[in-house]
Amino acid sequence: MNRTDKIFRLGELFPGKSEAVQRLHRLLVDYDKLQVLLSNGRGWWHGFDVSEYDQETEEPSPLRRYEEKQEQKIKALIAEIDPALIVDFGGDPRGFCVRIFSHVGLYKDCLSWLFYY
């Protein structure tokens, strides 16, 4: 299942939230591009040099702060879609950058995986 199909499935699971799902899709595509660049250790993302991501300073780099803002936007959109959903950031495009899941399942502690990106 490709990523477009996954977004379509997420939209089907939450009818009436298609606008939020589309905004989420745009954010996830952008966030995924950043994670790929960070894995490669080079490139530019929204005017930031990816090689300066892990500078040896006390304050986080501007790119890291921007990444955190993107993560907050993703969390906010997921909460808008369904507050019971949980988001996890993996940061590795070979595994997952973002996964969305719920504790609603067959058993009390069961995780229902809805989405990997």
N, C-alpha and C positions, 0 to 999 in steps of 0.2 A: 504494500500500500504506500503510495507516494504521499508527500506532504500535503498536496492540494486535496487529495482524497481524505486525509485525516482532518483537515479543516472543515471540509464538507460534512464529514461525519459528526464533528463537534457541533456544527450548526444544526444538524438534524436532531442531536440529543437535546439541544436547548432552543426550541422554536421560539421565535419572538426576540431572540438575542442576536440575530444575524449581523446587525451593524457592529455590535461589540466584538463578535467573532471575526469579522473582516478587519477591524482595527487591530485585533490581537494578531491576526495573520501577518499584517504589515510589520508590526513590531517584532514578531518572531523571525521573519525573514531578515530583517536588519540585524537583530541580535545574533543570529546564526552567522552572518557574514563577519561580524566582529570576532566571534569565537574561532572561525577558520583562520582569520588573519593572526590572531593571538597564537594559535597552534603553529603557524608558519613562522612567527616571530618577525614579520616584516609587513609593510604595507601602510596604507592610510585609510582611516575611517572617520568620516565627518570632520576632516581637517586635523585629526590627531595622528601623530606618528605612533604606530603600534609598538615600535621598539622601545618607546619611553614609558610603557605601561608599568613596569616594575622598577621604577627609579628608587635608589637608596636614599629616601628622604623620610622625614617623620610624617609629612602630610601625603595623602594619596595623590597620585598623579591626576591631572585633569581628565585623562581618558578613563581611569578607574572610577572617578566620581560620575562621569557621564554614563558609564556602564551601570553603575548603581541606580541612577535615575531611570534608565531603561528598564531595569529589573523591577523597580517600584511601579512603573507604568504597567508592566505585564501583570504584576500581582493585583493591581487595582482593576484591570480589565477582567481578570479571572474572577475576582470577587464580585464584579458587576454581573458576570454571566451566571455564577452560582457561588454564594458564600461558603458552601460546604466543600468546594474544590480546594485542593492543596497544590501548590506549585513548588517544584524543586529545580534548582539550577545546577546542572552538571558541568557545564563549561567545556565539554569535550565533544567536538562535532563528530568524532568517530563512534562515540557511545550515544550520548544525548546532550543537547544544550539545555533543553527545558523539558520537563515532564509534568503532566497534569494528572492528578489522581484523586481518588475519593476513598474514604473509609467505609463507604456504603457498599456492602457486598453480601455474600452468603453468610458470613460469620462476623461477629462483632469486630474483630481485629483484622479482617480481610481488607486488602487494598484492591481496589478496582482501577486498573490502569486505563486511562481514557486516551492518553495522547503522549507521544514522544515527538520531539522536534529536534 
